[in-house]
Amino acid sequence: MPRQVPIRELRNRTPEVIAALRAGEQLTLTANRAPLADIVPHLPRNPWIQAFALVQIVEGPGAEATLEEEIARMVKGMLEKTLDSW
């Protein structure tokens, strides 16, 4: 069961509450001892995918025919933005 955190504790001890969330603890925010909201930490995720995995996705079954074209347009757009910023 998640630890209950009154609004006052959240306000007065924000760094400690955030540290608990960063440590993976799930919390229940309460108002007048009544549950108000569940606060859960986000799972870490890597926005990058390795090239071989992307090739498997594109070439594997289930990939839409237009996916490769869409990825090429996205990469071209990112490269253009990068070159424009130089």
Secondary structure, DSSP 8 states (H G I E B T S, - for coil): --EEEEHHHHHHTHHHHHHHHHTT--EEEEETTEEEEEE-------S---HHHHHHHHHSTT--TTHHHHHHHHHHHHHHHHHHH-
